[in-house]
Amino acid sequence: MTDSNPSTLIIGAGKSGLAAEALLQSEGMPTSIFDEQTHTIQNLEDHCEVSVIDQAIISPGFSLTHPWCDVLRQYSIPLCSEIELGWSRFKGKTIAVTGSNGKSSTVKWITEILKLIGDDVVLGGNYGIPASEVVLKNAEADWLVLEVSSFQLETVRKFSPTVGILLNLLPNHLDRHDSIDAYTAIKGRIFGPSFSSETHAILPLDLMDSYEKELKTTRSVFNFGTSSIADYVASEGVIEWQGQPLLDLRGTHFSTSHLLESSGAAVATLMHALEIDMVHVRKAALLFQGLSHRFEQVGIVHGVTCLNDSKATNLAAMAAAVRSCQGKVHLLAGGLLKESDLTFVKEILVEKVSRLYVFGESAFKMKAAWGDAVACSSCSSLKEAFELACKEASSGESLLLSPGCASFDQFGGFEDRGDQFRSLVSRWKEKVGVKI
């Protein structure tokens, strides 16, 4: 017997799934939530067979190739991202930020700027609080700022934020998206659906050609970059517009090259378009407290600057961190590689790295790829790599943990890896008598 009352099926009982369930139930909509810990694929098939389901809200942990998604397609059930569900219930304006690196710091900074000028702002998405939970608590705010991952963009259908920002595009998550072309296409969904976009687009100048089709339907397009022909130009700590200084980020968290050229330029573009005084933007940048595990300075010992960049879980992020270090770098890298091509970072390693210390599952592959051009030591653990680097590093150099890999071969997550690095630095300080 078929249940004739339409309902929403929620796939995944993690934070996103539970937030979607709470939002829909607050509206009086019937829901069913299925999770791999409590249900089998046969349970799902049986439910689809006897129920009228108008949509399935997919948690970001489920890829489109997951067998459960195959079942949903067999029953012609439309798939929808949880982030789109939350966005669709919000009554104010939305700023959505995606990119391969730098998303979290960017949305935090945007939120702090808007709060500084007195706007009511809520922050969520991939940043930590699901969009559905944020909107359930405050659907009437002036702004919803969302960090959006490629996993969340996979199943959006009508998602069209007021402003869609793409910070950068570098090889990442290819284990899930199969190819850089597929990954590129998914990221382009930040600019809204091709059939009817209400989004103002902000993206790097060098990606304009990659998104020519998507940008044709957006309300407006602004670009940024290091080239003088970009709308907004990042140069020596300053963002310029029409040949004139617009935003001075020297002396702020965003002055390092990899942040200036992505977050700095993108936020300057956004705030200029919103006609917000750059005095407020710079003030928020000066007050900005960097996020843990993201190019975080955790100590200076004997003149060696120790930097925790454990969040760098892909090679492009690792390369960006290396590029932003002062002086030569002793680089600690390793873990579970997401990419198969390691050659594109070799040039910056040769230029900046004094010695490379590789550990974890990918140590052999990294040494094979880079060891002919960069001095390289294979280590059994982060601790061994760190202790060896301490002996080799000299005053004026950087000791950088920027693994370029996922962490789950030896750690509970990138946070655990970064915390262990912090502890190693603290013990080194204590050993040599540096005041903590």
NORSULHU-V819849 format. One record per residue. N is the residue number from 1. PHI is phi in whole degrees, -180 to 180 (* if undefined). OMEGA is omega in radians with two decimals (999 if undefined). D_FIRST is the distance of its C-alpha to the first C-alpha in Angstrom with 2 decimals. Layout:
{{N,PHI,OMEGA,D_FIRST} {N,PHI,OMEGA,D_FIRST}}
//
This chain:
{{1,*,-3.08,0.00} {2,-95,3.04,3.82} {3,-77,-3.02,6.70} {4,-85,3.14,9.19} {5,-86,-3.13,12.21} {6,-61,3.13,14.24} {7,-139,3.07,15.60} {8,-106,3.08,18.35} {9,-97,3.13,18.19} {10,-113,-3.11,21.55} {11,-104,-3.13,22.95} {12,107,-3.11,25.76} {13,-107,3.02,26.66} {14,-83,-3.10,30.34} {15,-59,-3.10,32.39} {16,-66,-3.12,30.86} {17,-64,-3.14,27.23} {18,-68,3.10,27.96} {19,-67,3.10,30.02} {20,-63,3.12,27.30} {21,-60,-3.11,24.86} {22,-63,-3.14,27.61} {23,-64,-3.11,28.43} {24,-67,3.14,24.96} {25,-68,3.07,24.32} {26,-66,3.11,27.75} {27,-95,3.14,26.51} {28,79,-3.12,23.50} {29,-91,3.11,21.05} {30,-69,-3.13,17.92} {31,-136,2.97,18.36} {32,-135,-3.10,17.28} {33,-115,-3.12,20.22} {34,-121,-3.13,20.38} {35,-139,-3.10,23.72} {36,-65,3.11,25.17} {37,-75,-3.03,26.74} {38,-123,-3.08,23.53} {39,-135,3.04,20.84} {40,-109,3.10,20.84} {41,-65,3.09,19.92} {42,-68,3.06,17.21} {43,-59,-3.13,15.72} {44,-66,3.13,15.92} {45,-61,3.14,14.37} {46,-63,3.14,11.29} {47,-65,3.14,11.09} {48,-64,-3.11,11.79} {49,-67,-3.01,9.17} {50,-109,-3.06,6.20} {51,-120,2.97,8.76} {52,-96,-3.04,11.14} {53,-118,-3.09,14.46} {54,-86,3.08,17.70} {55,-165,3.05,20.08} {56,-122,3.08,20.93} {57,-86,-3.03,24.12} {58,-103,3.03,26.05} {59,-70,-3.04,28.69} {60,-63,3.11,31.97} {61,-72,3.13,31.98} {62,-97,3.09,29.28} {63,-80,-3.13,30.93} {64,-67,3.13,29.36} {65,-92,3.13,29.88} {66,-66,-3.13,27.80} {67,-55,3.12,25.07} {68,-65,3.09,22.44} {69,-67,3.06,23.62} {70,-62,3.10,23.24} {71,-61,-3.13,19.51} {72,-62,3.11,19.25} {73,-68,3.11,21.31} {74,-60,3.13,19.24} {75,-97,3.08,16.32} {76,55,3.12,19.04} {77,-93,-3.14,18.78} {78,-63,3.12,22.23} {79,-97,-3.13,24.27} {80,-139,3.11,26.51} {81,-76,3.09,29.33} {82,-59,-3.11,29.55} {83,-67,3.08,33.09} {84,-70,3.09,32.00} {85,-58,3.13,29.55} {86,-61,3.13,32.48} {87,-57,-3.05,34.92} {88,-66,-3.14,32.79} {89,-97,-3.10,33.05} {90,-84,-3.03,36.79} {91,-99,-3.14,39.12} {92,-96,3.13,42.38} {93,-98,-3.07,43.72} {94,-123,2.97,42.63} {95,-113,-3.12,44.82} {96,-116,-3.07,42.97} {97,-122,3.02,44.99} {98,-133,-3.10,44.24} {99,150,3.14,46.50} {100,-78,-3.11,47.20} {101,-143,2.99,49.51} {102,89,-3.05,50.67} {103,-65,-3.02,47.55} {104,-64,3.12,47.62} {105,-63,-3.11,51.30} {106,-67,-3.12,50.93} {107,-68,3.09,48.13} {108,-63,-3.14,49.99} {109,-64,3.11,53.19} {110,-57,-3.14,51.55} {111,-61,-3.12,50.03} {112,-68,3.08,53.42} {113,-65,-3.10,55.24} {114,-65,3.07,52.98} {115,-68,-3.13,53.25} {116,-62,3.14,57.01} {117,-91,3.02,57.32} {118,97,3.12,55.32} {119,-79,3.05,51.90} {120,-88,-3.00,48.71} {121,-129,3.00,46.97} {122,-123,-3.03,43.90} {123,-124,3.12,43.48} {124,-170,-3.06,40.48} {125,90,-3.12,38.29} {126,-68,3.13,39.45} {127,-63,3.10,42.46} {128,154,-3.13,40.59} {129,-105,-3.12,38.52} {130,-55,-3.13,35.24} {131,-56,-3.12,35.39} {132,-63,3.12,32.40} {133,-69,3.12,34.26} {134,-60,-3.07,37.49} {135,-71,3.09,36.06} {136,-59,-3.12,34.19} {137,-81,-3.07,37.64} {138,-156,3.13,39.68} {139,-88,-3.02,38.23} {140,-105,-3.11,41.49} {141,-63,3.09,44.00} {142,-68,-3.03,46.36} {143,-135,2.91,45.31} {144,-113,3.11,42.48} {145,-106,-3.05,43.97} {146,-122,2.86,41.60} {147,-88,-3.02,42.37} {148,-125,3.13,39.98} {149,-93,3.08,39.60} {150,-64,3.11,38.69} {151,-63,3.14,35.56} {152,-74,-3.12,34.45} {153,-77,-3.09,35.52} {154,-54,-2.99,33.45} {155,-116,3.04,30.29} {156,-75,-3.14,31.90} {157,-122,-3.08,31.13} {158,-117,-3.09,32.99} {159,-56,-3.11,35.13} {160,-146,-3.12,38.57} {161,-65,3.09,40.84} {162,-59,3.08,44.02} {163,-129,3.06,46.03} {164,-114,-3.08,44.91} {165,-116,2.99,47.42} {166,-110,-3.06,47.69} {167,-77,-3.05,50.39} {168,-168,3.12,50.85} {169,-145,-3.10,49.19} {170,-137,-3.10,50.07} {171,-55,-3.12,48.43} {172,-160,3.09,45.73} {173,53,-3.13,42.31} {174,-72,3.02,42.78} {175,-68,3.12,41.05} {176,-101,-3.02,37.83} {177,-96,3.01,38.67} {178,75,-3.08,40.41} {179,-149,3.10,43.27} {180,-65,3.11,45.47} {181,-65,3.11,44.41} {182,-66,3.12,40.73} {183,-62,3.12,41.80} {184,-61,-3.12,44.05} {185,-62,-3.14,41.36} {186,-64,3.13,38.95} {187,-60,-3.13,41.76} {188,-66,3.13,42.37} {189,-72,3.06,39.13} {190,-65,-3.10,41.06} {191,-91,3.08,42.65} {192,95,-3.10,39.51} {193,-72,-3.09,37.39} {194,-66,-3.08,39.44} {195,-82,-3.12,38.00} {196,-171,-3.11,39.06} {197,-102,3.06,40.93} {198,-109,-2.97,42.58} {199,-98,2.93,44.09} {200,-91,-3.01,47.77} {201,-100,3.04,48.30} {202,-130,-3.08,50.76} {203,-160,3.10,51.39} {204,-65,3.11,54.25} {205,-55,-3.06,56.55} {206,-75,3.05,56.20} {207,-108,-3.10,52.44} {208,-58,-3.12,52.77} {209,-66,-3.13,52.77} {210,-65,-3.08,49.67} {211,-119,-3.12,47.69} {212,-55,-3.13,49.39} {213,-66,-3.11,46.17} {214,-64,-3.04,44.35} {215,-75,3.13,47.46} {216,-65,-3.06,47.78} {217,-105,3.12,45.00} {218,-80,-3.11,45.99} {219,-72,3.08,47.97} {220,-160,-3.12,50.95} {221,-136,3.03,52.04} {222,-126,3.13,54.52} {223,-124,3.13,55.69} {224,-143,3.12,57.71} {225,171,3.11,59.60} {226,-100,3.11,63.02} {227,-76,-3.13,64.30} {228,-67,-3.14,66.62} {229,-91,3.08,64.58} {230,-69,3.07,61.46} {231,-61,3.13,60.78} {232,-126,-2.96,61.10} {233,-114,3.06,63.29} {234,-92,-3.09,63.31} {235,-154,3.02,66.85} {236,52,3.05,68.75} {237,84,-3.06,66.73} {238,-129,3.00,66.52} {239,-101,-3.11,64.02} {240,-109,3.06,65.88} {241,-137,-3.11,64.99} {242,53,3.06,67.20} {243,80,-3.11,69.83} {244,-120,3.08,70.15} {245,-60,3.12,68.98} {246,-112,-3.08,65.84} {247,-140,3.13,64.65} {248,-95,-3.12,66.78} {249,-108,3.09,64.70} {250,-65,-3.12,67.66} {251,83,3.12,67.76} {252,-114,3.10,64.03} {253,-59,-3.02,61.10} {254,-98,-3.12,60.32} {255,-83,3.12,63.75} {256,-65,-2.94,62.97} {257,-57,-3.05,62.53} {258,-69,3.09,58.90} {259,-86,3.12,57.83} {260,-59,-3.01,60.28} {261,-78,3.10,59.18} {262,-117,-3.11,55.45} {263,-59,-3.09,54.63} {264,-59,-3.11,58.04} {265,-69,-3.12,58.10} {266,-66,-3.12,54.46} {267,-69,3.07,54.84} {268,-60,3.11,58.19} {269,-60,-3.13,56.60} {270,-61,-3.06,53.78} {271,-68,3.06,56.10} {272,-66,3.11,58.64} {273,-65,3.12,55.99} {274,-84,3.13,54.94} {275,61,3.08,58.66} {276,-95,-3.09,58.80} {277,-60,-3.11,62.31} {278,-67,3.04,62.89} {279,-59,3.13,64.82} {280,-70,-3.13,61.52} {281,-66,3.12,59.98} {282,-67,3.13,62.96} {283,-60,3.11,63.02} {284,-64,3.11,59.39} {285,-68,3.13,60.25} {286,-67,-3.13,63.25} {287,-84,-2.98,61.20} {288,-64,3.03,58.33} {289,-100,-3.09,57.59} {290,-61,3.14,56.27} {291,-78,3.12,53.03} {292,-61,3.04,53.29} {293,71,3.14,53.35} {294,-123,-3.12,54.04} {295,49,-3.03,57.68} {296,-95,3.08,58.62} {297,-74,-3.07,62.26} {298,-115,3.08,62.39} {299,161,3.01,66.11} {300,-128,-3.09,69.45} {301,-127,-3.11,71.43} {302,53,3.12,74.90} {303,82,3.11,74.14} {304,-93,3.14,70.92} {305,-87,-3.11,67.95} {306,-99,-3.04,64.72} {307,-124,3.14,61.54} {308,-101,3.11,57.96} {309,-121,-3.07,55.64} {310,-61,3.13,52.93} {311,-67,3.12,50.24} {312,-72,-3.07,51.61} {313,-102,3.02,48.88} {314,-140,-3.02,49.78} {315,-69,3.13,53.11} {316,-65,3.09,53.52} {317,-65,3.09,53.35} {318,-60,-3.13,55.86} {319,-62,3.13,58.19} {320,-63,3.13,58.03} {321,-66,3.12,59.02} {322,-59,-3.12,61.86} {323,-62,-3.06,63.13} {324,-88,-3.14,63.29} {325,-74,3.03,65.32} {326,-85,3.12,69.00} {327,71,-3.14,71.29} {328,-74,-2.99,70.34} {329,-123,2.91,67.11} {330,-102,-2.94,66.32} {331,-102,3.04,62.66} {332,-101,-3.06,60.21} {333,-141,3.08,57.21} {334,146,-3.09,54.53} {335,137,3.13,51.05} {336,-101,-3.12,48.03} {337,-67,3.03,48.83} {338,-97,-3.08,46.29} {339,-108,3.05,48.52} {340,-103,3.14,50.10} {341,-96,-3.13,53.04} {342,-103,-2.97,55.54} {343,-75,-2.99,58.46} {344,-71,3.11,57.89} {345,-101,-3.01,59.01} {346,-64,-3.09,62.07} {347,-62,-3.13,64.49} {348,-70,3.08,63.95} {349,-65,3.12,64.14} {350,-63,-3.09,67.49} {351,-71,-2.92,68.74} {352,-114,-2.95,67.78} {353,-91,3.08,67.04} {354,-78,3.07,69.96} {355,-154,-3.13,67.95} {356,-111,-3.14,64.33} {357,-121,-3.04,62.84} {358,-105,-3.11,59.61} {359,-147,3.08,57.32} {360,82,-3.02,53.87} {361,-59,-3.05,51.85} {362,-94,-3.07,53.20} {363,-56,-3.10,56.85} {364,-63,-3.10,57.95} {365,-66,3.12,56.33} {366,-67,3.14,57.83} {367,-65,3.12,61.26} {368,-65,-3.09,61.12} {369,-79,-2.98,60.24} {370,-120,-3.01,62.75} {371,-65,3.13,65.27} {372,-77,-3.08,67.70} {373,-118,-3.09,68.25} {374,-130,3.06,67.69} {375,-57,-2.98,69.05} {376,-140,3.08,66.08} {377,-117,3.07,65.60} {378,-89,-3.08,62.69} {379,-129,-3.10,61.63} {380,-82,-3.05,59.33} {381,-156,3.04,58.05} {382,-61,-3.14,58.23} {383,-60,3.13,60.87} {384,-64,3.13,63.08} {385,-62,-3.13,62.73} {386,-63,-3.09,63.63} {387,-64,3.09,66.63} {388,-69,3.13,68.00} {389,-64,3.11,67.58} {390,-58,-3.13,69.44} {391,-72,-3.03,72.42} {392,-92,-3.01,72.43} {393,-72,-3.13,71.78} {394,-119,3.12,74.78} {395,-54,-3.13,75.49} {396,94,3.11,74.14} {397,-100,3.11,71.23} {398,-113,3.00,67.52} {399,-109,-2.94,65.43} {400,-116,2.91,61.94} {401,-92,3.06,58.63} {402,-143,-2.84,56.47} {403,-66,-3.10,54.44} {404,70,-3.03,52.77} {405,-146,2.94,49.92} {406,-68,-2.92,46.85} {407,-108,-2.86,47.77} {408,-75,3.04,45.29} {409,-75,-3.08,47.58} {410,-132,-3.03,49.91} {411,-137,3.12,48.59} {412,-81,-3.12,45.64} {413,159,-3.12,45.63} {414,-64,3.12,48.19} {415,-65,3.11,48.93} {416,-61,3.13,49.85} {417,-61,3.13,52.02} {418,-66,3.11,53.76} {419,-63,3.11,54.31} {420,-65,3.09,55.94} {421,-64,3.10,58.18} {422,-57,-3.14,59.19} {423,-63,3.11,60.13} {424,-64,3.11,62.24} {425,-65,3.13,64.07} {426,-60,3.14,64.66} {427,-67,3.09,66.17} {428,-65,3.09,68.37} {429,-59,-3.12,69.60} {430,-62,-3.09,70.43} {431,-63,-3.08,72.21} {432,-98,3.05,74.53} {433,83,3.07,74.97} {434,-79,3.13,73.23} {435,-68,-3.09,72.35} {436,-91,999,68.55}}
//
